[in-house]
Amino acid sequence: MRKQIVWIALVVVLAALSADSVRADAIGTATFTITNIVGGAYAGDTFTGTLTYDATAAQTTFTPLLSFTTNLPSWAGANLSDPGVAQAVFNDTGGVDLFYSPGPAGNTNAFTVYNGAAFAGTFVYGTTEFAAGGQFLDAGTGTFTITSESVPEIDPKNGMAPFALLVGAVLIIRGRRKIPTPIA
């Protein structure tokens, strides 16, 4: 009986250690451009940037952005933990939704980028004050485009290692106990 407990404990430990290989940190990276800007102080300018996200979570749902960098002057000195960031998510279909509206009211650094089904490739900027209908005052608009995306491959064979160890342990324990295999 003691030997069986030792074998079971060993198998559980090995399965737990091998399960970590399944959870490979898959960090996706995307580069983007903001172009075709009309109106406001950035009219005619082009901006670029990168963002990162957890690619494993983004396969099925929107996941928080891990980083967002751009040469857009409105973002200078800001980061995703800034209190002006109201929304910052990504999903595997290239859907990006970032809303940045720093205080105080009247600050001209407010902007939003949205690349989802409803308003594909939208960039809007202006002041933190809003007109009727939720539009920025003194707004300018442009196009937000994901220009490249890199998602590391996750090897599905790694997911079978814990299962294979468990099956092997059951077969070993069963063989040691000499329990006959039922005939169907």
C-alpha positions, 0 to 999 in steps of 0.5 A: 500500500505504501508503494502505491502511495509513493507511486501516486505522489510521484506521478502527481508531482511529475504531472504538475511539473510538466503541466507548466510547459503547457502554459507557455507565455504566448505574448502577441505583438502588433504594430499599427499606424494612424493615418489619414488624419483630418481636422485638429492639430494632427491633420495630415500627420502619421503616427506608429506604435506597438502593442502587446497582449496575452495571446492565449486569452485573446483566442476567445475573448477580449484581453487587457493590453499588456503594453501600448506605445506610440509616437502620438504626442497625446500619449507622451508620458502615459502608460496603461495604468494611467487613470485616464485609460478607460478601456484597453483591450485586444482580441484575436480578430485584430479588435483593439479598443483603447480609450484615453481621456486624461484630466482635467476637463479641456485637456487636448490629449484625449483619443480613442482607437477602435478596430472592431466590427462596428467601426473598423480602423477608427481614430478620433482625438480632441479635448476631454470635454464632450459634445452632445452625442459623446463626441470629443470637442475640437475633434479630428479623425483618422484611420487606425490600422494593424500593420503586422501581428506576431503570435507565438505558436503553442505546441498542442503536443505539450498538453498531452504530457500530463495526461500521458503520465497519468495514464502510465501511472494507472497502468503501472499501478494496475499491473502491480495489483494484478487486477484482470482486465474486464472483457467486454 
